[in-house]
């Protein structure tokens, strides 16, 4: 039973990330810049592989 819930949880997490990436890709470059993202960083941000502090982006 625990394995089934774990699998469902992983699937739901995956779907949430894909929805987040889709919504972020719909934004224009200026909107992404306003929230501190470049278009090339969308997937990394959705998967939690980056933080605003660790990026060290200069503006």
C-alpha positions as CSV (number, residue, x, y, z in Angstrom):
1,X,0.0,0.0,0.0
2,X,2.8,2.4,0.9
3,X,4.5,1.7,-2.5
4,X,1.3,2.6,-4.3
5,X,1.0,5.9,-2.4
6,X,4.7,6.6,-3.1
7,X,4.2,6.0,-6.8
8,X,1.1,8.2,-6.9
9,X,3.0,10.9,-5.1
10,X,5.8,10.8,-7.6
11,X,3.4,11.0,-10.5
12,X,1.6,14.0,-9.0
13,X,4.9,15.8,-8.3
14,X,5.9,15.2,-11.9
15,X,2.6,16.6,-13.2
16,X,2.9,19.7,-11.0
17,X,6.4,20.4,-12.3
18,X,5.3,20.0,-15.9
19,X,2.4,22.4,-15.3
20,X,4.8,24.9,-13.7
21,X,7.2,24.7,-16.6
22,X,4.3,25.1,-19.1
23,X,3.0,28.2,-17.3
24,X,6.5,29.7,-17.0
25,X,7.1,29.1,-20.7
26,X,4.0,31.1,-21.5
27,X,5.5,34.2,-19.9
28,X,7.4,36.7,-22.1
29,X,11.1,37.4,-21.4
30,X,10.4,40.6,-19.5
31,X,8.0,38.8,-17.1
32,X,10.5,36.1,-16.5
33,X,13.2,38.7,-15.8
34,X,10.9,40.3,-13.3
35,X,10.8,37.1,-11.3
36,X,14.5,36.6,-11.7
37,X,14.5,33.8,-14.3
38,X,16.0,33.4,-17.8
39,X,14.1,31.2,-20.2
40,X,17.0,28.7,-20.1
41,X,16.5,28.3,-16.3
42,X,12.8,27.3,-16.3
43,X,13.3,23.6,-16.1
44,X,16.0,23.9,-13.3
45,X,13.7,26.2,-11.3
46,X,10.7,23.8,-11.7
47,X,12.8,20.9,-10.4
48,X,14.3,22.9,-7.6
49,X,17.9,22.6,-8.9
50,X,18.6,26.3,-8.3
51,X,18.1,29.1,-5.8
52,X,18.2,32.8,-6.4
53,X,21.0,33.2,-3.9
54,X,23.2,30.5,-5.5
55,X,22.9,31.8,-9.0
56,X,24.8,35.0,-8.5
57,X,23.3,36.7,-11.5
58,X,24.4,40.3,-12.2
59,X,21.8,42.8,-13.4
